[in-house]
Amino acid sequence: MYPSMTMRVMQLCRFDGSGHRRRAFSLVEVTLALGIATFALLTIVSILPLGLRMVRDSAIDQATANITSQIRGELQQLSAASFSGTSYFYTNDGLAAEDAADYYFEAQLEEVSATDMEFAGADFSQRSARLIRVELSYPYAAPRAARKSAVFSLLAARQTGVEDSR
């Protein structure tokens, strides 16, 4: 009876009830599937830093646009003597910073002297407009040599009736 029991167990392991041999995944197939899954997972993980960098760069671009808009608004209200050579500080969201602990961006403004300026085919005289050079550097906590910076120019209309110190 013992040998027939062994034969019966062997039959159950190798054959299903219909007389067909059972199919299972071989070691080669399992190894190949694990290799493909590992490759796919490593590809996805390697793309993550690029995506995070793009999100950070997008946030910086948005903050830069906010800062530019704020500076342009301030230029419309101030005379040239009141802002040239000064620094403005902003948070990482691009909002004006009131506390030194919140400084992330530093914007240095400087008026560029030009007798006549031409932009996109339109002529402007220095009496009607002024050209402002803006250097935006970040992060503020880093040493100046290690900061990233962007330099751009703004064309601001002069206020009528505002006295200039020239």
C-alpha positions as CSV (number, residue, x, y, z in Angstrom):
1,M,0.0,0.0,0.0
2,Y,2.9,2.3,0.7
3,P,4.2,2.2,-2.9
4,S,0.8,2.8,-4.4
5,M,0.4,5.9,-2.1
6,T,3.7,7.3,-3.4
7,M,2.6,6.7,-7.0
8,R,-0.7,8.4,-6.3
9,V,1.1,11.5,-4.8
10,M,3.4,11.6,-7.9
11,Q,0.4,11.4,-10.2
12,L,-1.3,14.3,-8.4
13,C,1.8,16.4,-8.6
14,R,2.4,15.9,-12.3
15,F,-1.1,15.5,-13.8
16,D,-4.4,17.2,-13.3
17,G,-7.6,15.2,-13.3
18,S,-8.0,15.3,-17.1
19,G,-4.8,13.5,-17.8
20,H,-2.9,16.6,-19.0
21,R,0.3,17.6,-17.5
22,R,0.2,20.6,-15.2
23,R,2.0,23.8,-16.5
24,A,3.9,26.0,-14.1
25,F,6.4,28.8,-14.7
26,S,9.9,27.6,-15.0
27,L,12.8,29.2,-13.2
28,V,14.0,30.8,-16.5
29,E,10.6,32.4,-17.1
30,V,10.4,33.8,-13.5
31,T,13.9,35.2,-13.8
32,L,13.1,36.8,-17.1
33,A,9.9,38.4,-15.7
34,L,11.8,39.7,-12.7
35,G,14.4,41.2,-15.0
36,I,11.8,43.0,-17.1
37,A,10.0,44.3,-14.0
38,T,13.4,45.5,-12.5
39,F,14.3,47.3,-15.7
40,A,10.9,49.0,-15.8
41,L,11.1,50.0,-12.1
42,L,14.7,51.4,-12.5
43,T,13.6,53.4,-15.5
44,I,10.8,55.0,-13.6
45,V,13.0,55.7,-10.6
46,S,15.7,57.3,-12.8
47,I,13.1,59.7,-14.3
48,L,11.9,61.0,-10.9
49,P,14.9,63.4,-10.3
50,L,14.3,65.0,-13.7
51,G,10.6,65.5,-13.0
52,L,11.4,67.0,-9.6
53,R,13.9,69.4,-11.1
54,M,11.4,70.4,-13.7
55,V,8.8,71.2,-11.0
56,R,11.4,73.2,-9.0
57,D,12.4,75.1,-12.2
58,S,8.8,75.8,-13.0
59,A,8.2,77.2,-9.5
60,I,11.3,79.5,-9.9
61,D,10.0,80.7,-13.3
62,Q,6.6,81.4,-11.7
63,A,8.2,83.3,-8.8
64,T,10.4,85.3,-11.3
65,A,7.3,86.3,-13.2
66,N,5.6,87.4,-10.0
67,I,8.7,89.4,-9.0
68,T,8.9,91.0,-12.5
69,S,5.3,92.1,-12.2
70,Q,5.8,93.6,-8.8
71,I,9.0,95.5,-9.8
72,R,7.2,96.8,-12.9
73,G,4.4,98.1,-10.7
74,E,6.9,99.7,-8.3
75,L,8.7,101.4,-11.2
76,Q,5.6,103.0,-12.3
77,Q,5.2,104.7,-8.9
78,L,8.8,105.6,-8.0
79,S,11.2,108.1,-9.5
80,A,14.6,107.0,-10.8
81,A,16.4,108.4,-7.8
82,S,14.4,106.4,-5.4
83,F,15.3,102.9,-6.7
84,S,18.5,102.9,-8.7
85,G,21.2,100.8,-7.0
86,T,18.8,99.4,-4.3
87,S,18.0,95.8,-3.6
88,Y,14.5,94.3,-3.1
89,F,14.0,90.9,-1.4
90,Y,11.4,88.3,-2.1
91,T,10.2,84.9,-0.7
92,N,10.5,81.7,-2.7
93,D,6.9,82.3,-3.9
94,G,7.9,85.6,-5.4
95,L,6.2,87.8,-2.8
96,A,7.8,90.7,-1.2
97,A,9.7,89.5,1.9
98,E,9.3,91.5,5.1
99,D,11.5,89.4,7.4
100,A,15.2,88.6,6.6
101,A,14.6,84.9,7.4
102,D,12.2,84.7,4.5
103,Y,14.6,86.1,1.9
104,Y,15.1,83.8,-1.1
105,F,15.4,86.1,-4.1
106,E,17.4,89.3,-4.2
107,A,16.6,91.8,-7.0
108,Q,19.1,94.6,-7.7
109,L,17.8,97.4,-9.9
110,E,19.9,99.8,-12.0
111,E,18.9,102.3,-14.5
112,V,20.7,101.9,-17.9
113,S,21.6,105.2,-19.4
114,A,20.7,105.5,-23.1
115,T,19.9,108.5,-25.1
116,D,17.4,106.9,-27.4
117,M,16.1,103.4,-27.0
118,E,14.5,101.2,-29.7
119,F,12.3,98.2,-28.8
120,A,10.4,96.2,-31.4
121,G,10.6,99.0,-33.9
122,A,9.2,101.7,-31.5
123,D,11.4,104.6,-30.6
124,F,11.4,105.9,-27.0
125,S,13.2,109.0,-25.7
126,Q,14.7,109.1,-22.2
127,R,12.1,111.7,-21.3
128,S,9.2,109.3,-21.8
129,A,10.7,106.0,-20.8
130,R,13.6,104.5,-18.9
131,L,15.4,101.2,-19.3
132,I,16.0,99.3,-16.0
133,R,18.5,96.4,-15.7
134,V,17.3,93.8,-13.1
135,E,19.6,91.2,-11.7
136,L,17.7,88.5,-9.8
137,S,19.8,86.1,-7.8
138,Y,18.8,83.1,-5.6
139,P,19.0,81.5,-3.1
140,Y,19.8,84.4,-0.9
141,A,21.3,82.2,1.9
142,A,24.0,81.0,-0.5
143,P,27.3,82.9,-0.9
144,R,27.0,85.4,-3.8
145,A,29.4,83.4,-5.9
146,A,27.3,80.2,-5.6
147,R,24.0,81.9,-6.4
148,K,22.1,81.4,-9.6
149,S,21.1,84.6,-11.3
150,A,19.0,86.0,-14.1
151,V,19.5,89.3,-15.7
152,F,16.8,91.0,-17.7
153,S,15.7,94.5,-18.7
154,L,12.4,96.3,-18.1
155,L,11.2,99.3,-20.0
156,A,9.2,101.5,-17.7
157,A,7.2,104.6,-18.7
158,R,8.2,107.8,-16.8
159,Q,5.4,109.3,-14.7
160,T,4.4,112.8,-15.9
161,G,4.8,115.4,-13.2
162,V,7.4,113.3,-11.2
163,E,10.5,115.3,-10.6
164,D,13.7,113.5,-11.6
165,S,16.9,114.4,-9.7
166,R,18.9,114.7,-12.9
